Amino acid sequence: MKSPLIYSLVAMMLTWAQVALAQSTVARQVWIQLETRLHLEASLDSIEIYAHDLDNVNGFEIDGGWFGVAIGPYDLEQADAALQKFRTEGIIPRTSFTTSGTSYGERFYPRAAQVATQTETGPNTAPQTEAPTADQERSAVPDGPAEVTLPEQPISLAEQLAQSKATERAMTGDEKKYLQRALAWAGFYESAIDGLYGPGTRAAMTRWQSANGYKETGVLTAEQRAEAIADYQFLLAGLGFEEVVDAQAGIALRLPSALLAPAAHDPPFATYAAKGTGLAQVIFISQRGDRARLAALYEVMQTLSILPETGPRNLAKSSFTIEAYDDRLHTTGFATLQGGDIKGVIFVWPRGDAARRARVEEEIFTSFTSVAGVLGEAPILGTDLKPKESLGGLTIRQPSFTQSGVFISSAGHILTAAQDFSECESLLLQDGLPLSIAVQNAELAVLVPTQGAAPPSVGRFETERPDAPQYVALGGYSYGGKLGAPSITMGQLQALTDLTGRAGVARLEIDSLPGDIGGPIYDQYGSVIGVLLPPPPQESRQLPANVQFMANWPLISETLIAAEAAASTETKTVKLEPVDLANLAQNTVGLIACWP
């Protein structure tokens, strides 16, 4: 027969087990955090929506002035199951996560009176949130040596690692990618977001554990994962990241909507501009097209004001990538050609915020998805003309001034009128080639491309004294290149000196425009007899608008000698029709742009 002492020992051991189990359960309670808001009103609006489907919605103040919306509390195993269930049913956001709630401050929903009511009536979905009182705990313990409890035995590092690996194996691929993003955002992970936990991810987990005072195992526990994701969510909350599906552009991705205005659709772009005076922008690229259209889009995009000139960029057969930066902006982007659709995204961020820019870029680019739909035709991409003011609603960078010049060598030397080039950060030919100044005097300048650029043809100069008066033709980019080709303007050579009798500068009667300055003056045979000069300053005396001046051969010859450049002096004796003069100008006249 068993003695009373044995029964007493058994009762005491059962009591210890119950108390230890109760303590363990309380310690492992977690919450499912649904979202974080910057304003209390917005949090209460969200709570009202969630409360239609859930009975255990709570609101907590979070350090930094934020307001968190969560459901629970649950024990750890219930929380994982509830998280998956509610995600699958679409009741809670995909980005919801479990957290120990250590960052939670004062509860703002439900209020104390509501909590008391819930305690009396009993919860529906969540367990009771109020901890049991001391009297309740004592009443739950049988008579006998109930006040004697055993301390909770900590699990070994090996047991913790085994549990961590077990919960990690239960994670979905998307959940693993999300944790990688959280580690990357915190600065611990720099490899691909692929959901594969290799050496790079393990090293990142180890660094995170070390930085946060945990034992370095290389495998995060469920609580540690919740903490890392909570930090990530807290930082993302201020940017307002949300899934955006642009049906017109046929693109879906995650955008920092708190920073961006609604989309403006103007093919080939859907532009999410910055709110207020911010600089951040996200531009969707969406067009039907082929390789030629892709290349044309790439070329015209180089002139956009959101793409500074400095930075690597690459055009391949079916894609392009862009990175551009200056002291104000850092712009990155890409586009791909698939199935006759050109789709991509451009991300613009203020310079000097590199760490956050890289993480926001990662969030945007890795979430990029092409869906059904494409923007309408952008007609400019189907022509040889380049837009000069805007493309798809985006402003194109404008030069300080443009002028014309005549090619004089197969190496691309170009003769033009002298200007104040000191204000030019860069001088470029129309195809984007940089120019340097070989020589400059009061009237003329010779510019040289910094890399080889053979022009289609070179001008042929007449060295003999021309007759005056005679009809002449001016070749120049009258409208700064908006027409895509030089124009021909007919006029007259009136005298071989200027109004003061100075030789070397001849007087013309011709209706020129600022873009024509520096352009060649052709005779009826297509020979260059002069270069158009800027109008003289007019102070007290105003000249007629069609009175212009050109530098003739003596001045041109002196300038070429100084530049150690030679020009073709072979002339012809067959008169040219206006259409032939236009073709000649197209091959021998270059557009020069001064960029500030």
C-alpha positions in Angstrom: 0.0 0.0 0.0 1.3 3.4 -1.0 2.1 5.7 1.9 0.5 9.2 2.4 4.0 10.7 2.0 4.1 9.5 -1.7 0.8 11.1 -2.4 1.9 14.3 -0.9 5.1 14.3 -3.0 3.1 13.6 -6.1 0.6 16.5 -5.4 3.5 18.8 -4.7 5.3 17.9 -8.0 2.0 18.5 -9.9 1.6 21.9 -8.3 5.2 22.9 -9.2 4.6 21.8 -12.8 1.3 23.8 -13.1 3.0 26.9 -11.8 6.0 26.5 -14.0 3.8 25.9 -17.0 1.7 29.1 -16.2 4.9 31.1 -16.0 6.3 29.7 -19.2 3.0 30.5 -21.1 2.9 34.1 -19.9 6.5 34.6 -20.8 6.0 33.3 -24.4 3.0 35.6 -25.2 3.4 37.6 -28.4 1.3 40.0 -30.6 0.6 40.1 -34.3 1.4 43.6 -35.4 -0.7 44.7 -38.4 0.6 48.2 -39.1 2.2 51.4 -37.7 0.9 54.9 -38.3 2.3 58.3 -37.7 -1.1 59.8 -36.6 -3.5 58.6 -33.9 -6.5 59.4 -36.0 -5.3 57.1 -38.9 -4.6 54.3 -36.4 -8.1 54.5 -35.0 -9.6 54.5 -38.5 -7.6 51.3 -39.2 -8.7 49.7 -35.9 -12.3 50.4 -36.8 -11.9 48.5 -40.1 -10.0 45.5 -38.5 -12.6 45.3 -35.7 -15.2 44.2 -38.2 -13.5 40.8 -38.6 -11.4 40.6 -35.4 -12.3 40.8 -31.8 -8.9 41.3 -30.2 -7.6 44.5 -31.9 -5.4 46.7 -29.8 -3.6 50.0 -30.2 -0.3 50.9 -28.6 1.9 53.9 -28.5 5.4 53.2 -29.8 8.6 55.0 -29.1 9.3 57.8 -31.5 5.7 59.1 -31.7 4.2 56.2 -33.7 1.0 54.3 -33.1 0.9 50.5 -33.6 -2.1 48.4 -34.4 -1.9 44.7 -33.2 -4.0 41.7 -32.4 -3.5 39.3 -29.5 -1.9 38.4 -27.3 -1.3 34.8 -28.3 1.2 32.2 -27.1 3.9 31.7 -29.7 2.5 28.6 -31.4 -1.0 30.0 -31.7 0.5 33.3 -33.1 2.2 31.6 -36.0 -0.9 29.6 -36.9 -3.1 32.7 -36.6 -0.7 34.8 -38.6 -0.8 32.3 -41.5 -4.6 31.9 -41.3 -5.4 35.6 -41.3 -2.9 36.3 -44.1 -4.4 33.6 -46.2 -7.9 34.9 -45.6 -6.8 38.4 -46.5 -8.0 39.8 -43.2 -4.6 41.3 -42.3 -1.8 42.8 -44.4 0.8 40.5 -45.9 3.5 42.5 -44.1 2.0 41.6 -40.6 4.5 40.0 -38.2 4.7 38.6 -34.7 6.4 40.7 -31.9 7.0 40.3 -28.2 5.6 43.8 -27.7 8.6 45.1 -25.9 8.5 48.4 -27.9 4.8 48.9 -26.9 4.0 51.8 -24.6 0.6 52.9 -23.3 -2.5 51.2 -24.8 -4.8 53.7 -26.5 -7.3 51.1 -27.7 -9.3 49.6 -26.2 -9.6 52.0 -23.2 -9.5 50.7 -19.6 -13.3 50.5 -19.4 -13.4 48.4 -22.7 -10.8 46.1 -21.3 -12.9 45.5 -18.2 -16.0 44.7 -20.3 -14.0 42.3 -22.4 -12.7 40.6 -19.2 -16.3 40.1 -17.9 -17.8 38.8 -21.1 -14.8 36.8 -22.3 -12.8 37.2 -25.5 -13.8 35.8 -28.8 -10.6 35.4 -30.8 -7.9 36.3 -28.3 -7.1 35.0 -24.9 -7.6 37.2 -21.8 -5.1 40.1 -21.9 -5.1 40.9 -18.2 -2.6 39.0 -16.0 -4.2 36.9 -13.2 -4.3 38.5 -9.7 -2.4 37.1 -6.8 -5.7 35.9 -5.2 -6.6 34.2 -8.5 -3.2 32.4 -8.6 -3.6 31.2 -5.0 -7.1 29.9 -5.7 -5.9 27.9 -8.6 -3.3 26.0 -6.4 -4.6 23.0 -4.3 -4.2 22.9 -0.6 -0.8 21.7 0.7 2.7 23.0 0.0 1.5 25.1 -3.0 3.6 28.1 -2.1 6.8 26.2 -2.9 7.7 26.6 -6.6 10.7 25.6 -8.7 12.5 28.2 -10.8 12.0 27.9 -14.5 14.9 25.9 -16.0 16.6 27.7 -18.9 16.9 25.6 -22.0 20.4 24.8 -23.3 22.0 26.6 -26.3 21.7 23.3 -28.2 17.9 23.1 -27.5 17.5 26.8 -28.4 19.3 26.2 -31.7 17.2 23.1 -32.4 14.0 25.1 -31.8 15.2 28.0 -33.9 15.9 25.8 -36.8 12.6 24.0 -36.5 10.6 27.3 -36.6 12.9 28.6 -39.4 12.1 25.5 -41.5 8.4 26.3 -41.2 8.9 29.8 -42.8 7.7 30.3 -46.3 10.0 31.6 -49.1 8.4 35.1 -48.9 8.9 35.2 -45.2 12.6 34.4 -45.5 13.0 37.1 -48.1 11.2 39.5 -45.9 13.6 38.7 -43.0 16.6 39.2 -45.4 15.2 42.7 -46.3 14.9 43.5 -42.6 18.5 42.5 -42.0 19.6 44.5 -45.1 17.7 47.5 -43.9 19.5 47.3 -40.6 22.8 47.2 -42.4 23.7 43.6 -41.6 23.0 41.9 -45.0 24.4 42.9 -48.4 23.7 39.9 -50.7 20.7 39.0 -52.9 17.2 38.9 -51.5 16.6 35.3 -52.6 15.1 33.5 -49.5 18.1 31.2 -49.5 19.8 31.1 -46.1 23.4 30.5 -47.1 26.7 31.7 -45.6 25.9 35.4 -46.3 22.5 35.3 -44.5 24.0 33.3 -41.6 26.8 35.8 -41.2 24.2 38.6 -41.2 22.2 36.9 -38.5 25.3 36.4 -36.4 26.2 40.1 -36.7 22.6 41.1 -35.8 22.7 38.8 -32.7 26.1 40.3 -31.7 24.9 43.8 -32.1 21.7 43.2 -30.1 23.4 41.3 -27.2 22.3 37.8 -28.1 24.4 34.6 -28.2 25.9 34.2 -31.7 24.4 31.1 -33.3 23.7 32.3 -36.8 20.1 31.2 -36.5 17.6 33.6 -35.2 15.0 32.5 -32.7 11.3 33.3 -33.4 11.5 36.1 -30.9 14.7 37.5 -32.5 13.1 37.4 -35.9 10.1 39.3 -34.6 12.4 41.9 -33.1 14.4 42.4 -36.3 11.2 42.7 -38.4 9.6 45.0 -35.9 12.6 47.4 -36.3 12.3 47.1 -40.0 8.5 47.9 -39.9 9.1 50.8 -37.7 11.5 52.4 -40.1 9.4 51.6 -43.2 6.3 53.0 -41.5 7.4 56.6 -41.9 7.8 56.1 -45.7 4.3 54.5 -46.0 5.3 51.6 -48.2 2.4 49.9 -49.8 1.6 47.6 -52.8 0.7 49.7 -55.8 -0.8 48.2 -59.0 -0.8 50.6 -61.9 -3.3 49.0 -64.3 -2.6 51.7 -67.0 1.2 51.1 -67.0 0.9 47.4 -66.3 3.3 47.5 -63.4 3.0 46.5 -59.7 5.5 47.2 -57.0 5.9 48.6 -53.4 6.1 52.4 -53.2 6.9 54.8 -50.4 3.5 56.4 -50.8 3.9 58.8 -47.8 6.4 60.7 -49.9 4.7 60.5 -53.3 1.7 62.1 -55.0 -0.7 60.1 -57.2 0.5 59.0 -60.6 0.4 61.3 -63.6 0.2 59.2 -66.8 1.9 60.8 -69.9 3.4 58.1 -72.2 5.9 56.7 -72.0 5.9 57.4 -68.3 3.7 57.1 -65.2 5.2 59.6 -62.8 4.8 59.5 -59.0 6.2 62.9 -58.2 7.2 64.0 -54.7 4.7 65.6 -52.4 5.4 69.2 -51.5 9.0 70.3 -52.1 10.6 66.9 -51.8 12.9 65.5 -54.5 12.0 61.8 -54.4 10.3 60.5 -57.5 9.4 57.1 -58.9 8.7 56.9 -62.7 7.2 53.8 -64.4 8.4 53.2 -68.0 5.7 51.5 -70.1 5.6 51.3 -73.9 5.0 48.8 -76.7 8.1 48.5 -78.8 11.1 46.6 -80.2 14.9 47.0 -79.8 15.0 50.2 -81.9 12.3 51.7 -79.7 14.2 50.7 -76.6 17.4 52.3 -77.9 15.5 55.5 -78.9 13.9 55.7 -75.4 17.3 55.2 -73.8 18.8 58.0 -75.9 16.2 60.6 -75.3 16.1 59.8 -71.6 19.7 61.0 -71.3 18.5 64.6 -71.6 16.0 64.4 -68.7 16.6 66.8 -65.9 16.2 64.0 -63.4 19.3 62.2 -65.0 22.5 64.1 -64.2 25.3 63.6 -66.6 27.7 61.8 -64.3 27.3 58.1 -63.6 27.4 54.7 -65.4 24.7 53.6 -67.8 24.5 50.7 -70.2 22.3 49.9 -73.2 22.1 46.2 -74.2 20.0 44.4 -76.8 16.9 44.0 -74.7 17.5 46.2 -71.6 19.2 49.2 -70.2 20.4 50.3 -66.8 21.0 53.9 -65.6 22.8 55.4 -62.6 23.2 59.2 -62.6 24.2 61.6 -59.8 25.4 65.0 -59.0 25.5 67.1 -55.8 21.7 67.2 -55.8 20.2 64.0 -57.1 21.0 60.3 -57.3 18.9 58.5 -59.9 18.9 54.8 -60.8 16.7 52.7 -63.0 16.3 50.0 -65.6 14.0 48.8 -68.4 13.6 45.5 -70.2 12.1 44.4 -73.5 9.9 41.3 -73.1 7.2 40.1 -75.4 7.0 43.5 -77.3 6.6 45.5 -74.0 9.2 47.9 -72.7 8.8 48.2 -68.9 10.9 49.5 -66.2 11.2 52.0 -63.3 13.3 55.1 -62.5 14.0 56.0 -58.9 15.0 59.5 -57.9 16.4 60.3 -54.4 18.1 63.4 -52.9 21.9 63.1 -52.8 23.6 62.7 -49.4 21.2 60.0 -48.0 23.0 57.0 -49.4 22.1 54.4 -46.8 18.3 55.0 -46.8 18.4 55.5 -50.6 19.9 52.1 -51.1 17.4 50.4 -48.9 14.4 52.1 -50.4 15.7 51.3 -53.9 16.0 47.6 -52.9 12.4 47.6 -51.7 11.2 49.2 -54.9 13.3 47.2 -57.4 12.9 43.8 -55.9 9.1 44.2 -55.8 8.9 45.2 -59.4 6.4 43.1 -61.4 5.1 43.4 -64.9 1.3 42.8 -65.2 -1.2 43.1 -68.0 -1.4 46.6 -69.5 0.8 49.2 -71.2 0.7 52.9 -71.7 -0.4 54.4 -75.1 2.0 55.4 -77.9 4.6 58.1 -77.3 4.8 59.5 -80.8 8.1 61.2 -80.3 9.8 57.7 -80.0 8.6 56.8 -83.5 10.5 59.7 -85.2 14.1 60.9 -85.6 13.3 64.1 -83.7 14.2 64.5 -80.1 12.0 66.4 -77.7 13.5 69.6 -76.4 11.3 70.7 -73.6 9.7 67.6 -72.0 9.2 63.9 -72.5 6.2 62.2 -70.9 5.7 65.2 -68.6 9.3 65.2 -67.4 11.4 68.3 -67.9 14.4 68.0 -70.3 17.6 69.7 -69.3 18.2 72.9 -71.2 21.6 74.3 -72.2 22.5 77.9 -71.4 22.8 78.5 -75.2 23.2 76.7 -78.5 25.0 77.8 -81.6 26.2 76.4 -84.9 29.6 75.6 -86.4 31.1 74.2 -89.6 33.2 71.0 -89.5 36.7 71.6 -90.9 38.5 68.2 -90.4 37.8 64.5 -90.5 38.8 64.5 -86.8 35.7 66.6 -85.9 37.3 70.0 -85.5 34.6 72.6 -85.7 34.9 76.3 -86.5 32.4 78.6 -84.9 31.9 82.2 -83.6 33.6 83.2 -80.3 31.4 83.3 -77.3 31.8 83.6 -73.5 32.3 79.9 -73.0 33.5 80.5 -69.4 29.9 79.9 -68.1 29.8 76.5 -69.7 30.4 73.6 -67.4 30.6 71.5 -70.5 30.5 72.0 -74.3 28.8 69.2 -76.2 28.1 68.4 -79.8 24.6 67.4 -80.6 25.4 63.7 -80.2 26.7 64.3 -76.7 30.4 64.3 -77.4 32.4 66.7 -75.2 34.3 69.6 -76.9 37.4 71.5 -75.8 38.6 74.9 -77.0 41.6 74.6 -79.3 41.9 78.4 -79.9 39.7 81.4 -79.5 40.1 85.1 -80.5 37.7 88.0 -80.4 35.6 86.7 -83.4 36.2 83.0 -83.9 36.9 79.7 -82.1 38.0 76.2 -83.1 36.6 73.5 -80.9 37.9 69.9 -80.8 36.0 66.8 -79.6 37.8 65.0 -76.7 37.4 61.7 -78.6 37.3 60.9 -82.3 34.1 61.9 -84.1 34.3 61.9 -87.9 31.6 64.2 -89.3 29.7 63.1 -92.5 31.6 65.8 -94.5 33.6 69.0 -94.0 33.1 72.5 -95.4 35.0 73.7 -98.5 36.3 77.3 -98.1 36.5 79.9 -100.8 39.8 81.8 -100.4 39.2 84.4 -103.1 37.6 87.7 -102.3 33.9 87.3 -102.9 31.8 89.6 -105.0 29.3 91.9 -103.2 26.4 92.2 -103.4 25.4 88.5 -104.1 22.9 86.0 -102.8 24.1 83.7 -100.1 22.8 81.0 -97.8 23.2 80.6 -94.1 23.4 77.0 -92.6 22.6 76.7 -89.0 20.5 75.2 -86.2 18.1 78.1 -86.1 15.9 76.6 -83.4 18.5 75.0 -81.2 18.1 71.6 -82.7 14.3 71.3 -82.2 14.0 70.4 -85.9 16.6 67.7 -85.6 18.6 69.1 -88.6 20.1 72.5 -89.7 18.1 75.0 -91.7 19.0 77.0 -94.7 18.2 80.8 -94.6 18.6 82.8 -97.8 20.0 86.4 -97.7 22.5 88.8 -99.3 26.1 89.7 -98.9 25.9 93.5 -99.0 29.5 94.7 -98.3 32.9 93.2 -97.6 33.5 95.5 -94.6 31.5 96.3 -91.5 29.8 99.7 -91.0 33.0 101.3 -89.8 35.0 100.1 -92.9 36.8 97.4 -91.0 38.1 94.6 -93.4 37.8 91.0 -92.5 34.2 91.4 -91.3 31.5 91.6 -94.0 28.0 92.9 -93.7 24.9 90.8 -94.5 21.2 91.3 -95.0 19.7 88.2 -93.5 17.0 87.1 -91.0 19.0 84.9 -88.7 18.2 83.5 -85.2 20.5 83.0 -82.1 21.0 79.3 -82.9 22.4 80.3 -86.3 25.4 82.1 -84.8 28.7 80.4 -85.8 27.1 78.8 -88.9 28.7 78.9 -92.3 27.7 81.3 -95.1 27.6 79.5 -98.4 27.9 81.1 -101.9 25.8 79.8 -104.8 28.4 77.0 -105.4 28.3 75.6 -101.8 31.6 77.1 -100.8 32.0 78.6 -97.4 32.8 82.3 -97.7 32.3 83.3 -94.0 31.0 82.5 -90.5 28.0 84.3 -88.9 29.1 86.4 -85.9 26.9 87.4 -83.0 25.1 90.8 -83.4 27.2 93.7 -82.2 26.0 95.3 -78.9 23.4 98.0 -79.5 23.2 100.8 -77.0 22.3 104.2 -78.3 22.0 103.1 -81.9 19.6 100.4 -83.0 20.3 98.6 -86.3 17.7 96.8 -88.4 17.1 93.3 -87.2 18.2 91.8 -90.6 21.7 93.6 -90.5 24.2 90.9 -89.5 27.9 90.4 -89.9 30.2 87.5 -90.9 33.9 86.8 -90.5 35.4 86.2 -93.9 38.5 84.3 -95.1 41.3 86.5 -93.8 40.0 86.2 -90.2 39.2 82.5 -90.7 42.7 81.8 -92.0 44.4 83.5 -89.0 42.3 81.4 -86.6 43.0 78.1 -88.4 46.7 78.8 -88.3 46.6 79.6 -84.6 44.8 76.3 -84.1 47.2 74.4 -86.3 44.3 73.2 -88.3 43.9 73.0 -92.0 40.6 73.4 -94.0 39.6 72.2 -97.5 39.9 75.0 -100.1 38.8 72.9 -103.0 35.9 74.8 -104.7 33.4 73.9 -107.4 31.9 75.8 -110.3 28.4 74.3 -110.4 25.6 76.3 -108.8 23.5 74.5 -106.3 19.7 74.4 -105.9 18.3 75.3 -102.4 17.6 71.6 -101.7 21.2 70.7 -102.5 22.4 73.5 -100.2 20.2 72.0 -97.4 21.7 68.6 -97.9 25.2 70.2 -97.8 24.4 71.9 -94.5 23.1 68.7 -93.0 26.4 67.0 -93.5 28.8 69.9 -92.7 27.0 71.9 -89.9 27.3 70.9 -86.2 25.2 71.9 -83.2 27.1 73.2 -80.2 25.5 73.3 -76.7 26.8 75.1 -73.7 25.7 73.3 -70.5 25.9 75.2 -67.1 
